[in-house]
Amino acid sequence: MPKENFKPKKSLTVDEALLKVMNYCVYQDRCHQEVEQKLYDLEMYEDAKAYIITKLIEEDFLNEERFARSYARGKFRIKKYGRLRITKELKAKDISAYNLKAGLSEIDEDDYLKTLRKLSEQKLRTLKDPNDYKKRQKLYQHLAYKGYETELIYDVINDLLPM
């Protein structure tokens, strides 16, 4: 028995979809993968998707290098992620090696090391275990999860918790 309140979904024209996706890109920088997913959600045909993406690139609404730079900057400054985690997440979004490198160039080396040190000190204050070995292990796991490089983590741990 059919539902009485069922209304078929109204499909968008290409111009309506273009406007909708332009607004989506203006709100924050997007990568191609996110825009393609949005167009898929809007149930656009392949030809329409290709036209819309081309138009977005031409009018600079869609720029992967700008996306990679703002993504890396934001994840480092706000979430305090390390380069390994940022790289992993950008690769998951199909960002090219060139754009990935451009994104990571936004992270200043001095700020990176200061942030790693500050994160380590903050985490160390929360660790109540009397066993220094366990503290070192938990601190390492926390910093590795955040995406910092092993050698940098060990340098900081050895500085904070000398053996």
MOWOQUI-V844390 format. One record per residue. N is the residue number from 1. RES is the residue in one letter. PSI is psi as a letter, one per 20 degrees, with the letter a starting at -180 (NA if undefined). Layout:
N,RES,PSI
N,RES,PSI
This chain:
1,M,p
2,P,q
3,K,q
4,E,h
5,N,j
6,F,p
7,K,p
8,P,q
9,K,p
10,K,p
11,S,q
12,L,q
13,T,r
14,V,g
15,D,h
16,E,g
17,A,g
18,L,g
19,L,g
20,K,g
21,V,h
22,M,g
23,N,h
24,Y,g
25,C,h
26,V,h
27,Y,g
28,Q,q
29,D,p
30,R,q
31,C,r
32,H,g
33,Q,g
34,E,g
35,V,g
36,E,h
37,Q,g
38,K,g
39,L,h
40,Y,g
41,D,h
42,L,j
43,E,l
44,M,q
45,Y,q
46,E,g
47,D,g
48,A,g
49,K,g
50,A,g
51,Y,g
52,I,g
53,I,g
54,T,g
55,K,g
56,L,h
57,I,g
58,E,h
59,E,j
60,D,k
61,F,h
62,L,o
63,N,o
64,E,h
65,E,g
66,R,g
67,F,g
68,A,g
69,R,g
70,S,h
71,Y,g
72,A,g
73,R,g
74,G,g
75,K,h
76,F,g
77,R,h
78,I,g
79,K,i
80,K,k
81,Y,q
82,G,r
83,R,h
84,L,g
85,R,g
86,I,g
87,T,g
88,K,g
89,E,h
90,L,h
91,K,h
92,A,h
93,K,j
94,D,k
95,I,p
96,S,r
97,A,h
98,Y,g
99,N,h
100,L,g
101,K,g
102,A,g
103,G,g
104,L,h
105,S,i
106,E,i
107,I,o
108,D,p
109,E,g
110,D,g
111,D,h
112,Y,g
113,L,h
114,K,g
115,T,g
116,L,g
117,R,g
118,K,g
119,L,g
120,S,g
121,E,g
122,Q,g
123,K,h
124,L,h
125,R,h
126,T,i
127,L,o
128,K,i
129,D,p
130,P,i
131,N,o
132,D,h
133,Y,g
134,K,h
135,K,g
136,R,g
137,Q,g
138,K,h
139,L,g
140,Y,g
141,Q,g
142,H,g
143,L,h
144,A,h
145,Y,h
146,K,i
147,G,k
148,Y,q
149,E,q
150,T,g
151,E,h
152,L,h
153,I,g
154,Y,h
155,D,g
156,V,g
157,I,g
158,N,h
159,D,g
160,L,h
161,L,m
162,P,q
163,M,NA
